[in-house]
Amino acid sequence: MRLDKFLKVSRIIKRRTVASQAASMGKVTVNGRPAKPASSVNAGDIIEIEYGRYTETYEVLRTAETAGKAEAAELFRLIGRRENEGSEDE
């Protein structure tokens, strides 16, 4: 499954265009490698997304072409969240 579609279906990122832009800007990695919107995502992959001040890491549990709100949360597992270097809390 395409990365941008997975991010949208799983509701990690709400819109596919935003997911595509994030990947194009180098804010998304899959298994430690920079990912393009069309990068393939499979169960077991690790996705990291940089959201400005922090980065979240997810494990793909399974993929699905469509998912309801409840089912979307079962597609991934949040592994962790870390502050990015250079971010300051004021």
matplotlib code that plots the C-alpha trace (Angstrom):
import matplotlib.pyplot as plt

x = [0.0, 1.2, 2.5, 0.3, -2.8, -1.9, -1.4, -4.8, -6.7, -5.1, -5.9, -2.4, -2.6, -6.2, -5.8, -3.9, -2.7, -1.1, 0.4, 1.8, 3.3, 4.9, 6.6, 7.7, 9.3, 11.3, 9.4, 8.5, 10.8, 10.0, 12.4, 14.9, 14.9, 13.4, 10.1, 8.2, 4.4, 4.4, 6.7, 5.3, 4.2, 3.7, 2.9, 6.0, 7.3, 8.3, 7.2, 8.6, 6.9, 8.3, 5.7, 7.8, 8.6, 8.4, 8.7, 6.3, 7.2, 4.6, 4.6, 2.4, 0.3, -1.6, -2.9, -6.4, -7.9, -10.6, -11.2, -13.8, -12.8, -12.6, -10.8, -8.3, -6.7, -6.0, -3.8, -0.9, 0.8, 2.4, 5.8, 7.0, 7.2, 10.3, 11.1, 13.2, 16.6, 16.5, 12.9, 12.4, 9.5, 8.6]
y = [0.0, 3.5, 5.5, 8.5, 6.3, 4.3, 7.5, 8.7, 5.4, 4.9, 8.5, 9.2, 12.2, 13.3, 14.1, 12.3, 15.5, 16.5, 13.1, 13.4, 16.8, 15.7, 12.8, 15.0, 17.5, 14.7, 14.7, 10.9, 7.9, 4.2, 1.8, 4.6, 5.7, 8.9, 8.0, 9.4, 9.4, 6.3, 4.3, 0.9, 0.2, -3.3, -4.9, -4.7, -1.4, 1.4, 4.9, 8.1, 11.4, 14.8, 17.2, 20.3, 20.2, 16.4, 13.1, 10.2, 6.6, 4.0, 0.3, -0.8, -3.7, -4.3, -2.4, -2.0, -0.2, 1.4, 1.6, 3.0, 5.2, 2.3, 0.0, 2.7, 2.6, -1.1, -0.6, 0.8, 1.0, 4.2, 3.2, 6.6, 10.3, 12.4, 16.1, 17.3, 18.9, 22.7, 22.8, 24.8, 24.8, 28.3]
z = [0.0, -0.7, 2.2, 1.7, 1.5, 4.6, 6.6, 5.6, 6.0, 9.4, 10.3, 11.5, 9.1, 8.3, 4.6, 1.9, 0.3, 3.7, 4.0, 0.5, 1.2, 4.5, 2.7, -0.2, 2.3, 3.9, 7.2, 6.9, 7.1, 6.6, 8.3, 8.8, 5.1, 3.7, 2.1, -0.9, -1.0, -3.2, -1.0, -0.2, 3.4, 4.8, 8.1, 10.4, 8.9, 11.2, 10.2, 11.8, 11.2, 12.2, 13.4, 14.0, 17.7, 18.0, 16.1, 16.5, 15.7, 14.6, 13.8, 10.9, 12.2, 9.0, 5.9, 4.7, 1.7, 3.8, 7.6, 9.9, 12.8, 15.2, 12.8, 11.8, 15.3, 14.8, 11.8, 13.7, 17.1, 18.5, 19.6, 21.0, 20.8, 21.3, 21.3, 18.3, 18.9, 19.0, 20.3, 23.4, 25.9, 26.9]

ax = plt.figure().add_subplot(projection="3d")
ax.plot(x, y, z, "-o")
ax.set_aspect("equal")
plt.show()
